Amino acid sequence: MQNNGRKKLRGGVDLFHNIVSIHNLLLAWKEFCRGKRKKEDVANFEMHLEDNIWQLHGELISGNYKMMPYISFYVCDPKRRNIHKANVRDRIVHQAIFRILYPICDLDFIFDSFSSRTKKGTHLGTRRLFKACRKVTKNWRENAWVLQFDIKKFFDSVDYYILLEQIFLLIHEEKTLLLLQSIISSFEKTKDRGIPLGNVTSQLFANVYMNKFDQFVKHELEVENYFRYCDDVAITHKSREYLLRILEQCENFLKNEMKIFLHPQKTNIRKVRQGIDFLGYVILPNSIILRTHTKHRIEKRLDNVELQSLISYFGVTKHARARELREKIYKRIIFFKNLVTST
C-alpha cells in the first residue's frame, strides 16, 4: 500500500497545485513567521498578508515567479558560516515546497539519516551510534573501531545536475520540477555548484543529494552500522581493516559519482573506547557526555540568555551525563519563571 501511495504522490497531477495553493501558502506563512513577527520585513509582509499571498499564488500558477537576490551575512554557531537569506516571500515559497515534498522524499531515506527529519535529530543519532557501539563491542567487553568523515565544503560543493537527477527519481510532475529547478539555479557558489545554507529547501535538497550515497553504503556495500547527519558520517565495526576498505570505497564513490570530496583533516579511524565525538556529544563506554567546548559555551551564556534558550540548553543536557550543569540551568529557569510571576 505504501508503494502505491508513493507512486500516486510522485506522479500525481495535483502535486504542483498542492504546493502553490492559497491554503498551503497560508500554512507555510504560519510556520515561517513563528518567532519572527517582530522583524521589520516580516511585519511589513503581514500588513498586507492577504494581498501578498494572492499575488504570490498568481505568480506561481502563471509561471512568472522569480526569486529575488539573497542577502549574505556570517554567523558563528560556533563555527563561522556564510548564510544566504532569501526575502520573506521567497522563504514562504520554500516553506510551502518543503511542506508538500518532504513526506514524499522522506519515504526513500534510510532510517539512520538524522538531519532535518521528523522525529530524528542529533539526540536520536547519538543514541543509535551508542547502541551500535555497545553491540559491536559486546557491551564494551571487546575492542572495536569507528570510521568518521565529513564532506569538504559540502553545501558549496553540491552539483546541480546530480541533485536534479536525484530529484527526478523522486518527483515526476513537470511544473513542480521546473519550480525546483528555478530555486536550485537561483544560487551559485561556483559554476553549477552550491546550495545556500539559509533555505529550508536546502535541508531537503541536502538529504536528497546524500541519499544516493546512503543507498550505496547500505545496499551495495551492505554496511550495517552506518549513521549520517547532513555530511557528518560515522561507521563502526570490530575490524579496522574492514573500515579501511569501506573508507576507500566511499571516497571513490563520492569523488566519481557525486563530485564531492572528503575533508582530509576530519577523516579518521580510531578505537571506540577512545571516545567518539559525534553531533555535539562524546560517546564513551557506558556513557554519553557533552563536548567540553559545548559545556563551557553553555556555562558562559547562562546569565545572559532568554528563557527559551535556557530550555533548549536543558534539553541538550538531558541526553548526556551532565547532572551538575543541568541543575545550574534548571535553577536559572526557575529564576526566570518566578521573575515573570512576580511582575
N, C-alpha and C positions, 0 to 999 in steps of 0.2 A: 504493500500500500504506500509505503514511503517513497519508493521509486516512481510510482505513478504520479504521486503528488508533486514530486520534484520535476518531472517532465512537464507537467501542466504549468507550473510556475515559470520554468525557464523559457518555454516556447509560447506561453500564453500571450494573446494579442493585447490583453489589458495591462501588461506589466508597466509600460510607459505611462499609461493614463493613471495607474495607481500611484506612481511616483509624483506626477505633476498635478494631481487633483487638488482642489481647494482644501478638501478635508485633510489630506496628507501634508500639505504645506502649512496649514494651521497647527497641526500636531508637531511638525518639525520646528515651527516657531516656538511653540510652548516648551519643547525640550531644549532648544538652543538658548532661549533667553533666561533660563533658570539661573539665578545668581548674577545676571548681567544687566538687569533693568536700569541700574543707576549709571551705567556707562552712556556717554553722550550719544554715540552713534546708534546704540540700541534704543534709547529713549526717543530719538528723532524718528526712527523707523516705526516705533509703536504709536506715535502720534497720529499717523495715517495708516494704521495697520491694514485695514480692510482694502483700501485703495492699492497699497503696495503689494499685498498678496495677490490681488486680482491682476495687477499689471505683470507680476512675475509669472503667474499662471498663463497669461496670454502670450508672453514671450516664449515660454517653454513649449506650449502647444503649437505655436506657429513656426517654431524652429529658429526664431530670431534672438534667442537668449545668448548673450555673450558675457563672459566673466570679466570683471574689472581687474586692474593690476593689483598685485599683492603689496602689502606693507611689510617690509623686512625689519626685524629687530632681533636682539640677542637676549637670552635668559640664561641663568645659572641654576641648575637643579640637581646636583651641584655642578655638573659638567656644563661648560659653556656651549649653548646650542643656538643655531641660527633659525629663527622661526619666521615663516612667511604667512601672514594673516590676510585672509580674504575679507572683503567688506561684508556687511550684515546680510544683504540679500543673497550673496553667493554662499555664505555659510548656511543659510536656511535651505538652499538647494542641496548642498552637501548632506545636510541632516536628513532631508527628505529622501535622497537616494539611499543613504545608509539604512534608514528605517525599513525600506522595502527589500533591498538587496541582501542585507546581512543574513536574514533567515535562509535565503536561498544558497548563498555561498557557504554558510556555516555547515550545511549538510555534507559538504565534501571535505571539511577539515578533519585532521586526525584528532583524537582525544587529547593528546599531550602537547597541544599547541595552546598557549595560555594568554597571549596578548590580545587585548581589546575584544574579548569574547564573554558573553553572558555566563555567569556562574563559574568563571575561570579566574585568571589573575595571578599575581605573584605569590599569594599565600598558598593556593592550591598547587601551583608549580613547585614551590619549595617542599611542600608536604609529599608530593608524588615522588620527587627525587630522593627525599629522605627515606621513604618507604622502599624504593628500589635499591638504595644503598644497603639498607638493613637486610633485604632479601639476598642480594648478591654476596654479602659478607657473612651470610648465615647468622644474622643477629649480632654482627660486629665481631665474630669469633675468627673469621678468616680474612685474608688480605684481598683487596680489590682496587680497581683503578677508575679514575674518571677523566674523560676527554672533554675539554671545554674550548670553545672558539666562538668568535662572532665575526661579522662581516665588516670590512673596512669601508667606512662612509656609506653605510647601507642605503639610506634614503636618497642620497645624492647619486647613487650608482644604479638605481633601478632602471632597467632598459625598457623603453616604451613598447617596443614591438613584442618582446617576451611577455610583458604584462598584458598587453591587448590579446595576445594569443591565449593566455590563461583565462582571461575574461570571456573570450569567445567560446571556450569549452563549457562555461557555466551559464552564460546568458545568450539566448538565441533571438531576441527581439530587436529589430533593426533600429528603431528610434531610440531605444534605451542605449544601444551600443554607440550610436552617434553622439548622444549626450555624454556618455562616459569618455568617449574619445576626445570630445571638446574640453572636458575638465582635465584629462591627463595632459593634453598638449598645451594647456594654459600656463604651465610652469616648466622651466628647463634650467637645470643646473649646468649641464654641459650638453653638447649636441645629442638630442634624442634620449636624454637621461635625466632622472631625478623626479621625485615627488615631494611636495612641501610638507614639513613637519606640522604645520598649523591646521591642516584639513582633517575633519573626521573621516572623510573618504580615504585619506592616505593610510589610515589604520587598517581599513578594509583591504585596500589595494596591496598593502604590505603582506597581509596574510594570504591573499590570493596568489601573489608572486611567490612567496616561500612555500606555498602548498605543493608546488612542483617538486621542490627539494624534499619536503616531508614524505611525499608518496614514494620517492626514490629510496629514501633511507628505510622506511618501514616495509615496503613491499618488494623492492629489488635487493637491497642489502639485508633485509629481514632483521634489522636491529630491534631488539626488544626494549631496552631501557634508553629511549631517546626522548629528550624534553627540549622544547623550544619556546622562548618568549621573544617575539619580534625577531631579531637577528642573533640573539643570545642562545647558544646551544650547549647542552650537557648530555653526555652519553657515559653510562657506567657499565663496567664488565670486569670479570675476575682476571682476564688476561690483558696485559699491556700490549703484547704483540698483536692481538686482535684489534685493539683500539688504534694502533699504528696503521694497520691495513685499512681500517674504516676511515681514518683521517685522510689517507692518500686518495681513496675513492671519493670521499666527499669533496675534497679540494678540487679534484679533476672535474667532477660534475658541476660544481659551482662556477668554475672558470670556463668550461667548454659549453655547457648548456644554458647557463644563466648570466654569464658575463659579469660576475661579481667575484670578489677575492677575499680570502681570509685575512684578518688583521694579524700580522706576524707577532706583535707583542702581546696578543691576547689569545694565543693558541698554545695549549699546554696539556700534558698528561701527568697526573700526579696520583699518589696514593689517597684513597678515600679517607683514611684515618688522619691525614694531614689537615683535613678541613676543606670544604667546598664553598667558595664564595659565589653565591647564586641568587640573583634577584633581590639584593639588599640584605640577605641573611647569610650566615655561615653555618653550614651543616657539619656537625661533629658527631662522633659516635654517641648515640643515645640522647642527643640534644640539638636544638636549633637556637642560635644566638643572633643578635643584631651585629652587623658590621660595626667595628669600633668607631669609624668615621660617622656612621649614621647615628649612633648613640650620642656622640659628642655634639653633633649638629642639633639634635633634638634638645639636649640639655641646655645648650646656649640660647635656644629660642624660647624656652618655657615661659619666661617673664615678659615676652614681647610679642605674643601671638594671640589671635582671637579664639573664641570658644570652639569654633568649627575645626580649626587646626589642631587644637588640643585633643578633640575627639578622634581626629584622624591619627594623631600620634599614638593615642591609647590603643586604637585598632591595630597599628603596626606592632606594638609591643605584646599584644595578646597572643601573637603567633610565634613568640620566641621566649627563651629563658631570660627574662628581664624584669623580675619582680620589683626590684628597688626603683628602677626608672618608672615603671608602671604606677607605682604608689605615688611618686612625685607628680606625675601627670594627673592622676586622679584627684589629688589634693587641690591642684590648680583648677580643675573642672568644677569641684565643689565650691571653691572660692568665687568663681565666675557666677555660678548659679545663685549663690547666696547674695552676691552683689546685685544681680538683676532683681531678686525677690525684694531686697530692702529698698530699692528705688521705685 
